[in-house]
Amino acid sequence: MVRTLKAGGMRVLVTSQPAFEARIARFSRSMAESMRFDAPETLPRWARDVGLHPVETAQLPNAGILFIARRKA
């Protein structure tokens, strides 16, 4: 994803927090097994590791985690 982002561009992700894994598995085991469930505090580190600058991390009630990062100029 980073490779296709222009300098200064933003990447917005919505992901599921670990607490949602069991809930999703009840709906679809195969879906839960194919997903990643990252804790919110790991997302900024992941972003920095690939050259992005973390902008915001927000837990959305009953929806997961909103994460925004910007590619360095």
C-alpha positions in Angstrom: 0.0 0.0 0.0 2.8 2.4 0.8 4.5 1.9 -2.5 1.5 3.3 -4.4 1.0 6.3 -2.1 2.3 9.7 -3.3 4.7 11.7 -1.0 2.5 13.5 1.6 -0.4 11.2 0.8 -2.6 9.7 3.5 -3.6 6.1 4.1 -6.7 5.4 6.1 -7.4 2.0 7.5 -10.3 0.6 9.5 -9.4 -2.7 11.2 -10.9 -4.9 13.8 -9.6 -4.9 17.3 -8.6 -8.2 19.0 -11.8 -8.2 21.1 -13.9 -8.6 17.9 -12.2 -11.9 16.8 -14.7 -14.1 18.7 -17.7 -12.1 17.5 -16.6 -12.3 13.9 -15.8 -16.0 14.2 -19.4 -16.7 15.4 -20.5 -15.1 12.1 -17.9 -16.6 9.9 -15.0 -18.8 11.1 -13.2 -18.6 7.7 -13.4 -14.8 7.7 -12.0 -14.6 11.2 -9.1 -16.9 10.3 -8.2 -14.8 7.3 -8.2 -11.5 9.2 -5.6 -9.7 11.3 -6.6 -8.4 14.7 -4.0 -5.8 15.7 -4.1 -4.0 19.0 -4.4 -0.2 18.5 -0.9 0.5 20.0 0.8 -1.7 17.3 -0.5 0.3 14.3 1.8 3.4 14.7 4.8 1.1 15.0 3.7 -0.8 11.9 3.3 2.5 10.0 6.7 3.8 11.0 8.3 0.5 10.0 7.1 1.0 6.4 7.9 4.8 6.2 4.6 6.3 7.2 4.0 9.0 9.9 1.1 8.0 12.2 -1.5 10.8 12.3 -4.4 9.4 14.3 -5.7 6.2 15.9 -9.2 6.1 17.2 -11.3 3.2 18.6 -14.8 3.4 17.1 -17.5 1.9 19.3 -18.7 -1.4 17.9 -16.9 -0.8 14.7 -13.1 -1.4 15.2 -10.1 0.9 14.9 -9.7 3.9 12.5 -6.0 4.5 11.7 -4.6 7.3 9.6 -1.0 7.7 8.5 0.8 10.0 6.1 3.6 9.1 3.7 6.6 11.3 4.4 7.3 14.0 1.8 
